[in-house]
């Protein structure tokens, strides 16, 4: 009966009127009952369905996990190694206890089939090198260093007789120029130094050339200031 259905479905008697079916139906109560039965059948099929593909873990076999043949081969290999090591140790201990069966304490002289020939060849090459060295040492040089020195001394005499300035003229000019520059920097006021622009490189070079010309031996008297007499100094 309907009352028994509502009690099993935990629904109120007028609750079926709010049900909206997907397809049009003349009786909402029967449509809700039929849809509920179809849904329950579907859920039962889904719950009891069996998978088509077997995705479970494959069974593990003991003979694949524990490779007894490999273990047996390893044990046999270790047994062979232990036996060889034991035999080697016995041989070494026997050699240490006794002098051994091999006589390796004898001193054998090295033997060579062509030793005498190589010795003669070495002596011949040494004698030829000594002869070549003696010829080189006995050979007189073609160029004479003493003659070069004499020529250079004569050339220096000619240069000294025709030159206009002394040998240390350039060093003296450098020294005087340095002293004059220091004196100029010491006497020049700081404000004037900041206000006056720096001379161009060409002008500075020309001034340096003029200063050098002014201090040559020909113009030394004109360049040097006149000496004051004792009366003028006072």
C-alpha positions in Angstrom: 0.0 0.0 0.0 1.0 3.7 -0.3 1.4 4.1 3.5 3.7 1.1 3.6 5.8 2.6 0.7 6.1 6.0 2.4 7.2 4.3 5.6 9.9 2.2 3.8 11.1 5.3 1.7 11.2 7.5 4.8 9.0 10.0 3.0 5.9 12.0 3.9 2.7 11.3 2.1 2.6 14.6 0.2 6.3 14.7 -0.6 5.9 13.0 -4.0 4.2 16.1 -5.3 7.5 18.0 -5.3 9.2 15.4 -7.5 10.2 16.6 -10.9 10.7 13.7 -13.4 12.8 14.0 -16.4 10.1 12.9 -18.7 6.4 13.9 -18.4 4.2 11.6 -16.4 0.5 11.6 -15.5 1.2 10.2 -12.0 4.2 11.6 -10.1 3.9 9.1 -7.3 4.2 6.1 -9.6 6.9 7.9 -11.6 8.9 8.5 -8.5 8.5 4.9 -7.4 9.5 3.6 -10.8 12.6 5.9 -11.0 13.6 4.9 -7.5 13.3 1.2 -8.4 15.4 1.7 -11.6 18.1 3.7 -9.6 18.3 1.0 -6.9 18.6 -1.7 -9.6 21.4 0.4 -11.3 23.3 0.8 -7.9 23.0 -2.9 -7.3 24.4 -3.7 -10.7 27.3 -1.2 -10.2 28.0 -2.8 -6.8 28.0 -6.4 -8.0 29.7 -5.7 -11.3 32.9 -7.6 -12.1 35.8 -6.0 -13.9 36.6 -7.1 -17.4 40.3 -6.5 -17.2 42.3 -8.3 -14.4 44.2 -5.5 -12.7 45.1 -7.3 -9.6 48.7 -8.0 -8.5 50.2 -11.1 -10.2 51.1 -13.9 -7.9 54.7 -14.1 -6.7 56.5 -17.4 -7.0 59.3 -18.5 -4.7 61.6 -19.7 -7.4 61.6 -16.3 -9.0 62.2 -14.4 -5.7 65.0 -16.7 -4.5 67.3 -17.7 -7.3 68.8 -20.8 -5.9 70.9 -21.5 -8.9 72.6 -18.1 -8.6 73.2 -18.7 -4.9 74.7 -22.1 -5.7 77.1 -20.6 -8.3 78.2 -17.8 -5.9 78.9 -20.3 -3.2 81.0 -22.5 -5.6 83.0 -19.4 -6.8 83.7 -18.4 -3.2 84.8 -21.9 -2.4 87.3 -21.9 -5.4 88.6 -18.5 -4.3 89.1 -19.7 -0.7 90.9 -22.8 -1.9 93.2 -20.9 -4.1 94.0 -18.4 -1.4 94.8 -21.2 1.0 97.1 -22.9 -1.4 98.9 -19.5 -2.1 99.3 -18.9 1.6 100.8 -22.3 2.1 103.3 -21.7 -0.7 104.3 -18.3 0.8 104.7 -19.7 4.3 106.9 -22.5 2.9 109.0 -20.0 1.0 109.4 -17.9 4.2 110.4 -20.9 6.2 113.0 -22.1 3.7 115.2 -20.5 1.0 112.9 -21.5 -1.7 113.6 -23.6 -4.8 114.5 -20.6 -7.1 118.1 -19.4 -6.9 117.7 -15.7 -7.5 120.6 -14.4 -5.4 123.3 -15.0 -8.1 124.8 -11.9 -9.7 124.7 -12.2 -13.5 126.8 -9.8 -15.6 124.9 -8.3 -18.5 126.0 -9.7 -21.8 125.9 -7.9 -25.1 126.8 -9.1 -28.6 127.8 -5.7 -30.0 129.3 -4.1 -26.9 132.8 -3.8 -28.5 131.5 -2.3 -31.7 129.4 0.3 -29.8 132.5 1.2 -27.7 134.6 1.7 -30.8 131.9 3.9 -32.4 131.7 6.0 -29.3 135.5 6.5 -29.2 135.5 7.5 -32.9 132.7 10.1 -32.5 134.5 11.6 -29.4 137.8 11.9 -31.3 136.1 13.6 -34.2 134.3 16.1 -31.9 137.6 16.9 -30.2 139.3 17.6 -33.6 136.4 19.9 -34.7 136.6 21.8 -31.4 140.4 22.2 -31.8 140.0 23.6 -35.4 137.3 26.0 -34.2 139.4 27.3 -31.3 142.5 27.7 -33.5 140.7 29.6 -36.2 141.4 33.3 -36.2 138.4 35.6 -36.2 137.6 37.6 -39.4 136.4 40.7 -37.4 138.6 42.4 -34.8 136.9 43.7 -31.7 139.9 45.8 -30.9 139.7 47.5 -34.3 136.0 48.3 -33.7 136.9 49.9 -30.3 139.6 52.0 -31.9 137.2 53.2 -34.7 134.6 54.1 -32.1 137.1 56.0 -30.0 138.2 58.0 -33.1 134.5 58.6 -34.0 133.8 60.0 -30.5 136.8 62.4 -30.9 135.4 63.7 -34.2 131.9 64.1 -32.6 133.3 65.9 -29.6 135.3 68.3 -31.8 132.3 69.3 -34.0 129.4 69.3 -31.5 128.0 72.6 -30.3 126.9 71.6 -26.8 128.6 69.7 -24.0 127.8 66.0 -23.2 125.7 66.8 -20.1 123.8 69.6 -21.7 120.5 67.8 -21.9 120.7 66.7 -18.3 121.5 70.3 -17.2 118.5 71.6 -19.2 116.2 69.1 -17.6 117.4 70.0 -14.2 117.0 73.8 -14.8 113.6 73.3 -16.3 112.5 71.3 -13.2 113.9 73.9 -10.9 112.2 76.8 -12.8 108.9 74.9 -12.7 109.1 74.4 -8.9 109.9 78.1 -8.4 107.0 79.2 -10.6 104.6 77.0 -8.7 105.8 78.3 -5.3 105.5 82.0 -6.2 102.3 82.0 -8.2 99.2 82.9 -6.1 96.6 80.3 -5.6 93.7 82.5 -6.9 95.6 83.4 -10.0 96.4 79.8 -10.7 92.7 78.9 -10.4 91.6 81.9 -12.6 94.2 81.5 -15.4 93.3 78.8 -18.0 95.7 76.0 -18.7 97.8 76.7 -21.9 97.2 74.6 -25.0 99.6 71.7 -25.7 101.0 73.4 -28.8 101.6 76.7 -26.9 103.2 74.8 -24.0 105.5 73.0 -26.4 106.5 76.3 -28.1 107.2 77.9 -24.8 109.4 74.9 -23.8 111.3 75.3 -27.1 111.8 79.0 -26.6 113.1 78.4 -23.0 115.6 75.8 -24.3 116.8 78.2 -27.0 117.2 81.0 -24.5 119.4 78.9 -22.3 121.8 77.7 -25.0 125.5 78.5 -24.5 125.3 81.2 -27.2 122.4 83.0 -25.3 123.5 82.1 -21.8 124.6 85.7 -21.1 121.3 87.1 -22.4 119.2 84.5 -20.5 120.9 84.8 -17.2 120.0 87.9 -15.1 122.7 90.5 -14.5 124.6 90.1 -11.3 124.1 92.8 -8.8 127.0 94.6 -7.2 127.4 94.8 -3.5 126.2 98.4 -3.4 123.1 97.5 -5.4 122.4 94.6 -3.1 122.4 96.9 -0.1 
